[in-house]
Amino acid sequence: MPTAHQFEYLPLILRDRGPARFPPAPQAPDPATANARANRAGHSGGLRTTATTVATNWQARQAQRLADGLPTIEAGIPLLLKIDPSLDLDELRHFFQFEIVSEQEDGFVIVASEDISLASFQQKLNDFVANITGSANVAKIHELRDDPTQEERLRRILTDTLFNEWPTLADDQTYVCDVSVSCAGTWQIPKKPKRGRLTDEKWARKEAEWSQARTEAYDHWDTLKDERLAAIREIIGHYDGEILLNVDDAPVDAPTLPDSFTLRLKLPGKGLKDLALNYPYIFEVAEPDDIELPQQIARELREIKARLEVQPPDRNAPAVCVIDSGIQEEHFWLEPGIDKETSHCFLPNTSATDVADYVRHGGHGTRVAGAVLHGETIPTEGRVPLETWVQNARILDANCNLPQELFPPAVLREVIKRYHEGKRKTRIFNHSINADAPCRTRHMSAWAAEIDRLSGEYDILVIQSAGNLKSSHAAPRPGIAELIGGGRAYPDYLAEPICRVANPAQSFQALTVGSVAYGAFESAGWRSFASRSCEPSAFSRSGLGIWDSIKPEVVEFGGDFLRTPGDAPSVSAPGHAKECYPPLVRSTLHGGPAFDRDDVGTSYAAPKVTRIAARLQAVLPEEPCLLYRALIVQSARWPDWADALTPEQQAALLKRIGFGVPDMGRATENTDHRTTFITHGEREIGAGDCHVYQVPIPEELRRAGEEYDIRVEVTLSYAAEPRRTRRTPRGYLSVWLDWLSNRKGESLDAFLTRALKSDEDTIQEGTSFGWVIESRGQWGRIPDIRRNVGTVQKDWAVVKSYDLPEDLCIAVRGHRGWSRDPEAAARYALAVTFEIVGQEIPIYEPLRTAVLELQAEVEAEVEAEATIEVEE
C-alpha cells in the first residue's frame, strides 16, 4: 500500500531518452539557390560586379577620409549579404573569411571582411563557376547588396528613432549613444571537464589544462577587443568625444567568451555619423534608456490607527532582492523583514550605505518591498509573521532615474553577483524597472541579454515588470489620452507597436509581469477603462515580445487608470477612485500616509508574483529556479469570461495578459482535485537529444461512460547561453528546446517511435490532443501564436476523461542553436498538471498510486538491465 501523503508534488518519470526524431524538413531547396546552381556563371558574375563596385567605393571613401585628415580605419569593409536560410553562419566565416557582425531576421546578415579588395571572395566566385570542391556555398549567397549610402545597413544598426533623425543630425550637437560592437573572433573556451572517477592527479592536470585554454581564449579575445577599442578611440578622439562606459557583454568569469562589447559614447553628430558609417563591426547604435516609473500626486497625511505586530521571518527564510530606488527600512510594516546587513547603494558618488527611498509622493522601492512582503492585503491588526527577507539594492536616484553613468546591464550584473554570492545565496530578484519606450525587436538588448546570461550562469529568477504607458505624452511616444484621441479605442490600442513591452521585459529568461484591473468603476464624471475584473490595465504594456515570444507571461492586479467622457479625454488616477488602485505600503519620508491606494503600475504587479516565487523557494528549497518559474506560469489562469471569446479574441487576450493571473495555492499545493507532476533537480539536455516522460493515467479516471472535464497543463522552463549578435530566437540561444505530447489514443510505444530516432518506422496512432496554442500557429485553437518561441512554454487542453490516453507522454527535445559545441546543453524543468474541472471525483490519490507503481517498475527495469550488463 502507498504511504500516507500530504498532497506533495509527484515525480515525472523519465521513461526513455535518446536521439530525437525530428519531422523531415522540406526537401525543396531555396529557389534562389537552385537558380544559382543552374546558372553558375550568371550568379557569380552578378556577385562579382557588385563586389567590385562595393570594394571600389569603400576604398575611395577611405581615401577621401584620409585626404580630409580623418583617422584611418584598417578594420575592414562592412558587407550586407542576403543568404539562404539553410546556410550555417559559421560557414561564412570558414569558407569566405567573413566575420559575422550581426544576423538579421529577414534573410540578411551583416559581415565584415578584412580583405577590403574582396580578392578572396572573388576567387571563391571563380571556383564556383569552375565547380571546384569547397565553393558550393556561393550558391547560398543570394545577394551582395550594393548600398553606397549605407542606408540599408544603417536601417539595421540604428534604432528607429535614430534612423529617422539621421538626416537631420547636427554636426556640432552632442549625442550620447550606446554602441554595440561585434567581437566574436574565432576562439571558444572548451567545456569545463567533469571530475567523475579521475584521481586527484589526473583531475588536477585536466583542470589546469582547461584553465590554461580558457586563459588563452580570453587573451585572444582581449587582444581583439583592445584593437577594436583603440580604433574607436582614435575616431571619437578626433571629434573630441569620450567613452562614458565600456562594458563587456559578458562577465569576465563567464563560462564562454562574449561575442560583443558595448560602449556608451558622448560625441558630436559628425563623429557619430563617421563612426556608424565607417566602422564595420558595429551592430547596434541606440539611445540610452530612460527609466520610467509612474508617480502619482501625494495624498493627504493621515495617521495609522491599527493594532498590529509584524514579526520577522524565520532566520533561514528565503531572501528576495529588491532592485529599485531604495527602501524606507524603518517603516512599521517593513522593518522586521529587511535584511539590513546586506543593504547597498550602487549609485555613483553616493555612499554605499545611503539606501533610503527618497522618491517623493510615497516612494517606489518602498511600495515594491511592501508588495513582496504583504501581497494584496496590507494587514492592520493581529500578529503577522513575515515569510521572506527583503534585501535592498538601490540603483535609482531620488527622481527614480538611473544615472547615465550606470550602464543597466553592468549594474544588474554587479547586484546579482553580490547578492547571489552573498551569505544568503539570494536566488529571487524583483526588478520593477523599465525603459520608457517599447523594446526594440532587432536584437535582444544588452540589458535583457544580461538577464538571460545571468539566468543561464546562475540558478536565479528575475521577476520583471512589463512597463507602463503614460496617461498622456507627446509624440513620438503618445500616451493613452493621445492614443484615444487618435481614434484608437481601449483595449485595441495595446496592439500598437508603441505599446509593446518595455526594455528589458523582452528578456527570454525573466518572468515578465503585466497588470490587470480590479473591475469596473464610474463616479464623478470618471470611469475605469476596464469593464470587468482581469481586463488589462489601461497602462500595461503588451506583447508579443521580441521574435513573437509570449510576453508578458503572467499578470497581477496593478490597478487601472480612469478617463473622462469624449474623444479627447483626460486620463489619470483621481483620488476618489481608490478601489481601482492596489493597496501599497508608502514611504513617509516626505510625508503622507504609511499605506494607501494611490498609485498604479506594473511595478506593483511584479512583486506579487515575486511573493509566490519566494513561497515556492520555501516549499521546494532544493529545486532550481527554473521549476519555480514553471510552476508560477502553470498556476496562471485566464478569467472565466475568456472562455466565451472567439479564437481571434483569445489571441489578442494572450498578447495582453499572457497566461493570466497566477495563484499562490495552485503554484505551491496539490489538492484532491488537482495534481501536479514535476521534474526534480537540475535536468540537462543537448542538441539533438530527447527525454521522454510518462504519466500513467489510471483506468478509473478513463472509465468509459464517465464524462468529466479534465484540464491538462504542461509547462517547460529552460535556460541556455545567449548570443546578442543573432536576430532570431533559434540563433540567439546555444541550444533551444521544445516539447511535444502523445495524441489521444496514441500508446507509449507508438509515441516513442515518433519522438526518438531509431531504425523502427513510426507508428501512426491517435488524434490531436487539443492543445490551445500548439507549436505551429495554425495547429492550436488560438491562431498565429506559437508556444515554442520563448524559454517558458505552456499549453493546456480540456479533455473528456474517457478521451485520456493510458499514459500522457511528454518529449522534451533539444535543438542546435548558435553553438557548435557537441557538449552544449540547456537546463530545464518540466511540470504537468491534471485538474478535474467540476471536482466530481478525487484524482490525486489514484494518480499518486499509479505513478509510484510505475516508478517501482522503471527502477526494476533499470536494475535488471544493469545486472545483464555486468554478467556480459
N, C-alpha and C positions, 0 to 999 in steps of 0.2 A: 504493500500500500504506500502511496506517496506520503511524504512527511507533511506536517501542517505548514500552512503558508500565511503570509501577511501581505498578499497581493504584490509580491515582489515582481520585478521585471523578469521575463522569461528569456532564455538564451535562444538566439538564432543559430541553428545547427548548420555548420559548413559541411554540406554533403559531398561536394566534389570540387575539384579545381583542375585547371589545365589551360592549354592554349584556347583562346576564344575563337569561335567560329563566327565570322562576320558575313553578312549577306554579300553576295558578289557585287562588286562595284560595276557601274555601267561600263561596258566594254568599248563602246563607240569612242574613238579618240576625239579630241577637240577639233572641230572642222578647220580652224586656222592652222593647227599643227599638221593635219593631214594635207592641207593645201601646200604648206611649206615643203613637206617631204616630196610631194608630187612635182613641185617646181623649185628645185633647189637653187638653180641659177637666179631665177627671178627674186626669190625670197632673200638670198644672200646679197644680191645686187641692191635691193631696196635698203637693207640694213647698212650695207657698205656706204651708200650715198649719204644716208643720214649720219652715220658715224663720222665720215669725213667732214661733213658740214658742222656737226657739233664740236668736233675736236678743233677745227679751224677757228670757229667762233670763240671757243674758250681760250685758245692761245692768243687770239687777237685781243680779247678782253683783258687777259693778264698782262699783255704787253702794254696796253693802254694804261692800266693801273700803275705799272712800273714807270711809264712816262709821266704820269701825274704825281709821282712821288709817293704812292701808296705802298704799304708793306707787301712784299712778295708772298704769295700763297703757294707752297710747294706740296700741299697735301694731296692734290689730285683733282679729278674732274667729276662733278655730280651728273648722274645719268638717271633718266626716268624710263623704265622698261615696262612693257606690258607682256605678261608671261602666261603660259599655260598653267592653270591652277594645279596640275599634277606635278609641276616641276619642283623638286626639292630645292629650297633656297640654298642649302649647303653646296649644291652642285654649281650654282652661280659662282660661289667662292672658289670651289675646287677647279672647275674647268675654265673659267673665264678670268680668274684673279680679280673678281669684283668683291668689294666688301659690302655687306648688307647694312645699309643705313636704316631703312625702315620698310616694313611690309605694309602694303595698303590693302584695303578691303575690296577694291574694285578691280582687282587683277593686275594692278601696277605695283612696282617695287622700286624704291629709290636705292641706288647703289652708288659707289664711288670707285673710281679707277685711278691708281697711282700712275698708270701709263697714260699720260694726257694726250698722246698721239693715237691711242687705242690700237696700236700696232698688233698686240697680241690678239685682241678681239678680231681684227681684220684677218689675221691668219686662220683663226677658227672658221671664219666665213669661207675662206678659200678651201679649207679642209672639208667643210660641209658639201661644197659643190663637188669636190673630188670623192666624196663618200668615204673619207678616211675615218678609221676607228677613233672614237672619242669625240667626234664632232656632232653626234646625233642631236644633242640638246639645243643646237642652234635652231632647230625647228620649233622648239618650245618658247623661244624668244619671239613673240609675235610682232613687237614694235619697239623701236628705239625712238622715243618722242623727240622731235626737233622742237625745242622750247627756247627760242632765242631770248625772249624776255623773262624766262623762267616763271611765267605766270602759273603754269600747271604745277611746278614744284612748290612755289610759294603757297598755292592754294592748299597744299597738303601739309606744309610745315607750320604755317601761321594759323592762329585761331581765327574764327570767322570775323571777330571784331577787328583784329589787326589787319587781316586781309582787306576788309572793306575800307579801312583807313589808310592803307599802304600808299595809294597815290597822293594822299594829302599830308603825309608825314613831313613835318617841318624839319629842315636840316639842322637847325640850331636848337630845337626844343629837346629837352632832356627826357628820356624814357627809361623806365625800369622794367625789365623783362626777365623771365626765366627761360634760359636757352638750354635745351637738352641735346647732348652730343653723343652720337653712337661711338662706342669704343670696344666693340666685341673682340677684335683681334682673332687669333687662330688657336688660342690655348684653352685648355679645360683642366680643372682640378680633378684628379682621379677620385673615384668614390672611396670614402674612408673605409678601411678594412674592418672586418669584424673579427673579434678575437677567437671565438669558437674554442677549439681544444688546443690551440697553439701553446707551446711552452713559453715561459717568461722571456727567454732569449729570442725566440723567433718572433714573438709578438712585439718586443721592443724594436727589433730590426724592421719589421713591416710598418710599425707606427712611425719610425724615424724616416723610412723611405717615403711614406705618404706625406709627412710633414715637409720634407725637402721638396717633393714635387709640387706641393701646394705653394711653398715659398717661391719657387722658381716661376710658377704661373703668375703669381701676384707681382713678381719682379718684372715680368714681361708686360703685364697689364699696366703697372705703374709707369714703366718707360713710355708705353704708347700714350697713356693719359698725359704724362708730362709733355710729350712732344705736341700733342693737340692743344693742351692748355697754353703752352708757350706761343703757338701760332695765334691763338685767340687773343692772348695778352698783347701781342705785337699789334694786332689790328685795333683793339679798343684803346691801347695806349696812344696810337697815332691820333685818335679823336679825343684824347683826354678823358676817356671813360674809366670806369673802375669796376672791379669784381666785388660785389657786396657779400656774396655767399658762394662757396664752392663745395658741392655736396656730391659724393659718390652715390649712385643709385643702388647701392647695396652696402651693408656694413663691412668693415674690413675683416671681420671674423665670420663672414657668411660661408656656408659650405661650398659654394660655387662662385665663379667670377661674375661680377656685374657686367652688363652689356652696354652701360652708358653712364654718364655723369651729367649733373645739372649745375648751371651757373646762374646766379641772379646778377644781372649786369645793369649798370647805370651808364648810359652813354647817349650822345645826341643822335637825332634821327638819321643823319647822313652816315654815321658809324653803324647804326643798326641795319641800315639798308646794305651797306658794304658787307657786313658780316653774313647776313642772311643770304645774300645773292652769291657770295663767293666762297664761303667755307662749306665744303661738300658734306661734312659729317653731321651737320645739324639736322635733327628730325622733328624738332618742335620748338616754336617760339611762342610763349604765352605770357599774358599779363599776370602778375602775382594775384592770387585770390584774395579778395576782400572778405573777411569773415563776417557772416551775417547772423545776428542773434536778435530776435524781435524783443523790444522792451516797451511796456505799456506805461501809462501815466500812473503816478503814485496815488494810493488810496488814503483815505482819512485814517489818522492814527487811532487805534483802539486797543484797549488792554485785553490781554488774555486772562479770562477768568475760568480756570478749569483746575480740577484736582487730578494730577497726573504724575505718575512715576515712570520715567523711561529708564529701563535697565540696560546695562551694557551687554553685548553679545558674549557668548562663550569664548574663552581665550583662543580656542582653535577654530572658531567660526571662519567661513570664507571671507576673503577680502575683495572689495571692488575698488578699483582706482577710478576716480572721477577726474577726467582731464578737462579742465574748464577754467573759469575765471577766479578760482579760489573759493573758499567756503567760510562762512561765519562759524568758526569751530566751537565757540562758546554758546551757540544757540541752544535753547532749552530742549528742543525736540531732537537735536543732532548730537550734542556734546558726548553723551555716553557711547556713541558708536563711531567716533572719529579716532582713527589710528594716528594720533598726533605725532608720534615718534617718526613717522615716515613723511610728514607733510613737507613739500618742497616747492619753491618757486623757480621756474625755469626762464623767467623774463630777463633780458639783458639789462645790465646796470641797475639791478634790483636785488636786494638782499634775498638769499635763499630761504630765509625764514619768514619773508613777507608773503603770507599765504591767505590773507583775508580777501573777502569778496567785496570789492569797492564799487561794483556796478550799482548805479542808482536805481531807485524805484523797485527795490526788493531783491536785487542781486540776480545772478544767473546760476553760478555753480552751487549756491546755497539751495536754490529751488530743486536743482537736479539731484543733489545729495538727499534732500528730503524725500523725493520720489523713490530713490533707491531703497531708503530705509523704511518708508511707510506706505508706499504704493498709492492706491486710490483714496485711502482714508487716513486723514490726519487725526490721531487719537486725541481726545480731550478729557478723558478720565480713566481711572483704573491704573493697573500695573501692566506696563507694556515692555516685555523683553524683546530686545532687538536681535536679529538673526545674522547680521552681516556687519563687518567692519568696513568703513569707508575711508579711503586714502585720498588725500588732497594734493593733486598735481596742478599747480596754477601755471597756465601758459597764456592767458588772455589778460589784457590790462584793464584799467578802470572803465574804459569805454567799450569793453567786450571786443576789442580788436587784437589780432595777432600782429605784433610789430613786424615790419618788413625785414628787420634784421634776423628774424626767426624764419627758417625755411620749414614749412609744415612737416614734410617727411622726416627731416633731421630731428626736430624736437620730439616728434612722435616716437621715433626710434629711441631717443635718449630716455624718454619717460618709460616706455615699455621695458627696456633693458633694466632700468634702475629698479623698477618695482617687481618685475618677474624674477630678477636675480637677487632680490632682497630677501629679508628674513621670512616673510610670509609667502614667497613664491607666487605672487599675485598672478591670476590667470584670466580674470574678467576685467575689462576696461570699458567704461562708458565714455563715449566721445560725441557729445551733443554739440558739435561744431561743424559748420559748413561754409563753403563759399556762398556768395550772394547771387550766383548765376547758375544756370543749368550746366551739368557736367558736359565736357567735350566727349565726342564719340569716335574720334580718330584713333587716339592712343589712350591706354589707361594712363591716367595722370600719375605723376611721381608720388603724390600724396596717397592716392588709392593703391598704387602698386606697392608702396611701403607697407600698408596694412596687409596686403596679400603676402608679401615677402616675410614679414614678421610672423604671420599666422602659419606660414609653412615651416618656418625655422623653429618656432616655439609652440608649445601647447597653450595657446591663448585664444580668447574670443573677444573681439571688439564689437560692441553694440553701437551702431552708428545712426544718427538721425538722418532723415531723408532730406531735410532742408525746408525752408518756408518761402512762400510768396509774400511779398509785402502787400499791405492793404492798398497802398497807392504808390506809384512810382512812374517816373517819366520813361519814355522810350530811350534806348532800345530794350530795356528790361521792364516792360509795363507791369504795374501792379494789378491787383484784382479789379479795382474800380475802372482802370483803363481797359482791361480786357472785356469787361461787361459793357463799357461804353462803346467799345468797338464792335459790338454785336455778338460776342461770344458768351453764351449762357453757361451757368453752373449746371452740372459739373463738366460739361463738354470742353471748357477751356483747358482743363487739366491735360487734355491730349495734345496741346500745343507744345512744340519743341522748347519754348521759353519756360515751360512749367516742368521740365524734366528734373529728376533728382539732381541735387547739387553736389559737387565735388566735396568730399571723397565718397559719397554714398554709392557710387557705381562700383566700388571695390567688390571683387568676387568673393572675398573671404569674410568681409564684415557682414554682420546680420543687420540689415538696414530696416529702419522702423519709420513708418509713416504715421499719420494721425487721422482719427475718425472723430465724429461729433457725438455728443450725448443724445441729441434729438432735436425736435422742432421747438422753436421759441418765437413768440411775437408779442411785442409790447412797446408802447410809447413811440410808435412810428418806426420801430426797428423789427426786423425778423431775421432769424438764422438762415444761412444758406441751406443747411441740411433740413430735410422734412421728416426724417426718422433716424433712429439710433443706428450708428455704424455706417452712415454715409460718410464719404471722405470729407475731411475738414476743408474749408474753402482755401486754406493756405498751404495744404500739404502737397509737396511736390510728388510727382508720379513717374511711373515707368512707361514703357520699358526702359531698362538701363542700357549701358554700352553693349553693343553686339546683340541687342534684343534679349538680354537676360532679364529674368523676372525680378524687378526691383520696384518698390520695397518688398521684402518677403513677408513682413508682418506689419500690423498697425496696432496702436493702442489709443486710448482716449486722451487727446491733447487739446480738446476744445474746438471752438468754431468762431469765425468772425460773424458779425451781423451787418446788415445793409439796410439802407432806406429805399423806398419805392422809386420807380422811374428808370429811365435808360441811362442816366448819369448819376448813379447812387453814391452816397457816402458809405465807406466801408471801414469798420472799426470794431473795437471791443468795449462798448459802453458799459459803465459801471453798474447799471441796473440789471444786467443780464448774467449775474454770477453763475446761475445754474448751467450756463453754456461753457464755463471755464473749469479746468481741473483744480482741485484743492491742492495748494502748494505751500510749503514752508518758505518764509520770506526772510531775507536779511533785514535787520533793523538798524544797520549801521548808519543809514541816513534817515531814520525814522520810518513810521508806518507800522502796520500790524505784523505780528510774528508769523501769522499764516493768513492766507486769503485765497479767494478765487478771482484773480485779477490779471492773469496773463495766459497766453496760449502759445502753442508751438509744438513741432515735432521734437524739440529739445526735451520736452517733458513727457512725451510718449515713450522715448527710448529708455529712460531709466526704469520704467515699469516693466519693460522686458528684461532689463538687466537684473531686476529683482528676481525674476523667475530663474535666470541663469545662476544666480547665487544660491537659490534654493536647490537647484539641481546639483551644484557642487557639494552642498551639504549632504544630499541624499546619495550621490554617487561620487564620492571624493576621489576614487582611484580611476575613474573613467576619463577619457580625453574630452577636451572642449568641443571637438567635432561632434561628439554624441550630444552634448548639451544643445548645440545649435540644431541638430536634427530633431531632438525632442521638442524644442520650442516651436519649430516650424510644424512638426507633426501635430502639435496640440492646437494649432491655429484653425479657426473656422470662419466661414462666411456667415453673415446674419441669415435668419430663416427666410427673409423676403427675397434673397438672391435666388432661391430655387425656382421662382416664377419668371425669372428673366430669360430672354432669348439667348442663344449661344453667343451672338454678337454683343449683347449687353453684358454677358458674363465675361467676355474677353476684355471689355472696357473696364469692368469692375476689377478684374485681376491686375490690370495695369495700375489701378488707383490704390487698392488695399492689399495687394498681394494675396496671400493665402488666408488673410483675415486676422482676427484678434486671438492671440494665444491665451491659454488658460493654465493657471498655476496647477490646478488639480489634474487636468489631463496630461500635463507635462511631467508631473512628478509621482503620480499614483496610478495604480490599476484599480478596477472595481469588479464586481461580479459580472458586469455587462460590458466591460471594456478591458482588453488585454493587449499589452504591448510587448513585442519581442525585440531584443536589441543585440548587437554585437558587443562583446566585451573586450576591453583593451584596445591597443593600437593595432589596426589592420593595415597592411601594405599590399599594393598590387602594382605590377609593372605593365608596361605597354604590351599589348597582345595577350595578356593573361585574363583568366576568367575565374571567378569564385561563385559557386552555386550554393544558395541557401535553401533549406527545405523547412517549411512549417506544416506539420501534419494537421489535418482538419478531421476531427473525429466524426464517425458516421452519424452520431446523434444530432450533430449540427447540420448535416447534409440530408437528413432523412426525407425521402420522397413524401409529398403530401403536406409538409410543413412549408410555410411561406413567410419567413421572417426576412426583414431587410437587414443585411449585414453591410456595414460601412468598412471598407478595407482601405488603409492608408499606408503608403510606403514613402520614406524619405531617406535619400542618400546625401551625406555630407562629406566633402573631401577637400584636401588641400594638396597643392603641388607648387613647384617653384615657378614664379612668373618671369617673363622677359618683356620689358617695356617697348622695345622697338617693333614688336609684332602687333598687327592690327586685325587679328581675327581671334575668336575665342579658342580655336584649336591651336593656333600658333603661340598664343600668349602663355600657355602652361606647358611645362615639360612633359607631363602626362595628363591626359584628360579622361574622365570616367563617364559612363552612363550605366543604366540598368534596364533590364527587361524582365518580364514575368512570363510564366506559362499562361496558356489560354484556358478558357472554360473547357473542360473535357479533355485537356492535354495531360497525359501521365508524366511522372517524373522521368521515366526512361526516354520518352519522346522529346521532352524538353531538353534533356542532356544532349541528345544528338543535334538539337538546334543551337544550343549555347556553346558547346565545346567542340573544338576542331578534332576530327578523328577520321579514320578510314570508313566509318559507317555512314550510310546515306541518312539524311534527315528523315524523320518520321513526321508526317503531316497529320496533326490531330487538333480538334477543338475549334472553338470560335473566339472572337475577340472578348477580352476580359471586361471591356467597357470603361477603360481609364478616361478621366475627364480631359486631360491635357495631351498626353502621349508625346512620343519623341519626334514626331513629324507634325507639321502644322495642320494637316487635314485628316489625321488619323483619329484624333480625340473629338470630344463634344465641343470643345472651345476651339474656334478656328484661328489659324495663323500665329499660334504661340506654341513654342516647344519647351518641354520640361528640362531638356538635357543641355542647355547652353551654359548655365552657371555652375557653381560648385555646391549648391544645395538644390536638390532635385526632388520635388514632391509631386505625388499624384494620388488620386483617390477614385474609388468606384463604389457604388451601392449595388450589391448583388443579392439576388434572392438566395436564401440559404440552400435550396435544392440545386442551385446552379454552381455552388462552390466545388472546386476540384478536390480530389482526395488529399492533395498536397498543394499549398501555394509555394511556388518556387520562384526565387529572385536570383538573377545572374548579374553580378557586378563585373563590368568589362573595362579593361584598361586600353587606351588608345595612345599612339605616339603623338606627342606634341612637338615642341621645338627641339627637345633633347634627342640626341642620337646615342646617348649612353645606354647600353643594354641593361644596366642596373638601375636606371632612373625609375622612380616609383612615386606613387601618390599614397597618402594616408587617408583612410576613410572610416566612417561609422555608418551603420545602417539600422533603421528602425521600421518595424512593421506592426500595425495596429488593426485589431478586429473589434468592432463595436456593434452590438445589436441595437438597432436604432430605436425600436419600440420597447426595449428592455423586457421582452416577453419571457425569456428564459435566461438563466445564468450561463455564461460561456467561459469564465475564467478557469474554473476547476477542470472541465473537460479538456480544454486546450493545454493546461498545465500537465495533466496526466499524460496526454498524448506526446508532448514534447519530451518529457522525462523518459518515456519508454523509447522514443526514437533516439535520444541521446545515449541511452544504455546500449541500444542496438548498434549504433555507429561506433561507439567505443569498443564494443566486442569485435566488430569487423576490423577495426584498425589493429587491435591486439592480435587477431588471428593472422592478418597479413604480415605483421612484424615477426610472428613466430615462424611463418613459412620462409621468410627471407633469411632468418637465422639458420634454419635447417638446411636451406640450399647452400 
